[in-house]
Amino acid sequence: MNHRELGPSPETRAEVARRLGLSSALAFFPVRHQSPTCAAKLEALLPSLSPDVILVELPARFEEHLDALLDPESRAPFAFCVVTEEKGPRFVARRDTSRGAEPPRSRAYYPFCDYAPELVALRYAKARGAEVRFIDRLEAPRDEDADAGDLVVAEVALGERLARDARGLFGRSRFTAALCARAGARDFDELWEALFEQGGWDESPEGWAIAVGAYALATRQTFGREELEADGTLARERFMAARIADATRGGRRALVVAGALHVVALGAAREEITQQRRAPRDDAEALVRLVPYTFPRLDALLGYAPGMSGPAFYQHVWEARAEADPFARAAEKVLLETIGRARAEGDALGPGDAIAALAFARELASLRGRPKIGRAEVIEAATSCFVKGELRVSGRRVVAALGEALRGSRVGKLGPVAGPGAITRDFRETAEALGLLPSGGPPRVIELSLATSRKARRCSWFLHRTAWLGLGFATPVGASDEGAAQASTERWTVAYAPEVDARLLDLAAEGASVEEAAARKLARVASTSEGRAGPIAACVGRGVRMGLEAVCLRLAPALEAAIRADEDPRSLLEAGRILRRVRAARAALGSPRAAWLDALGRVAYEEATERLPRLAQTSGARASEVPALLVGLGAATLAADGMGPERARVVVKARAAREIARATSPLVLGALDGLLVSLGEGRGAELGAHFEAARARPEAKGAYLEGLLVLSPRALLDEPSLLEALVVHVSSGSFERFLASLPSLRRALGRLGPRELEEISTRASALLGLGASEAPLVSPLPPEEVARLSAWERRWLEAEAAWAGPSPTSSR
């Protein structure tokens, strides 16, 4: 079914033709963003109209960037990126009432592809010397948008601003619903494709424009003036009318290229437009730059709401527009690419399958009364002809391959006129030199062997810098904590999106290169951490990961001053742990030893040792951090590698701290006991007594044991009095009290390996007087519970054997 079968009456067509006025001095041409058929009709019509001025539905603020937009060396897709503060385009979606917070920002994209009707009109104007005016405006956010969520940055395509004006109004119109029912279309997108892409390709430009205008007029009439006013549509059209009036003074021939819903209203008011006063300035404060865009982001399913799904498919249509059937050629290319992608994933498909699918698509389009193959027919033909074998396996591969082939992965490129900033140029040149050239396809995984390749280390530095700057370009896989330096092998996922270039715009003032911007941010973060050793040490560790050792050297005095002034032992221990990891990572990569690093680590641990009594006062949730921090202190002390403190001093301070921890936290007490045991200074009788004394809370015994085992995993095996105390606790006393302590005991014992647990079970069985055969049954339960559960298990096994019957005799 095409638009003629569903078409308007002759009277409506005549009214729409009058409003469009394609033969008058002020003509209006209705468009849908990113429509190849629309672009082809406009391209064919422009020479006959020969306008003096072309007015395009784009914000007037963009006119100053027209030369960059039309740079012949640029390759679409590209987009205007608009960054606003406080107020921005209506899709801004954040409020931040915190004191001193930076103003919220919104980032919006106005994308163009080769088959964008607006770009076709602008390129024609440049070739013929016609004047260009932009007639739309940037708008302030609506209240409901401002409450849409707590987003640090709202990054939205233009379509999510215009969706209410175009796809949104069309999609929720009662008229569209009626047409979908008559045409058998599932939604507005499929209806549009059937009526105006497939069904409109062979139509004349004037006939196509009238058909689209009639559809827009009928859609618009289903909405009241109040709704259009509330939606902002009427306010925008008043601005457009004033801009049109300014551009057409003096009787010049003008063509307005704008959304169909707008032109049917503006065309009806052409007499009033000439009486408009001078248009107001669009003085919205915003940073506007041209940036590369991608086909995946251009897809309506992935971001650009008024666009059409499958931009690569429509790019093929546009490139084949001089052929007899460009839709068939586009379908052929997509089907062949789908086969290629599916074969790479293991599917046994070939050219014969493509031929069958193309024939299937033609028959399906004919059955539906559509003169051309559309995207919907390609999808159904591919899924019907390519899915072989297991549906959940082959079907998934085919659907994924088809989606990629329809969507494409093209990334736009800007010419020299657009003038990318220095940091943007550095990013692209560095990424290309390292083999990380951005791609618009799905994320790819990169594995770097840092110990064997200098190029891999340079890649690692670059990727860490982009991650630190929040470019959204690279994500570490299985990343370690932020304090650690790089391991010998790293894995990353790398993917390009338009936000990368947009965020680089935000960083233009931070430096001329990614390295400079990363270094400046590192120094700034370190300066805000003044007096706190741990955060500044984390900056040093991060700087080493990014290959910014010169910056780390400049941070060394500030870190030393913070270490000596910091009264928080947890911060000092964290600083020491980070610095030791940095040194170990540098050594693994063959880097020479850095004396400044050793000195800072030693000072951090020495200062932390002096503050161990203060550490013993830690309680509550923060106590859980203490055991891991003391592990680092114990390792540094025993290593005797020039970075750790003196062992004797650690022992003295740990014993003093232990006296304080008795009254504050059993977990910290256990960790301090474990530290002393690891240093060869723990006494078995003390451990048993400390475990026995932990009675303040049901979880106290487990907490003490957990802290102890973190630092000394063999304490239960090497200190008999401790195991005896544990067995006494399990086998005697209140059963309710034991159950209350059981979760913490399990957490503590869960830190041991299978061999340690087996040996502990054997020794505990001996203490309980059980035989070797009963040792595996020992658990942290009273003996009577063990006996009762063992009897129950034997009865269950006997019943199961009786039910199963005798085992069959095996034959040879």
Disulfide bonds with the S-S distance in Angstrom:
none
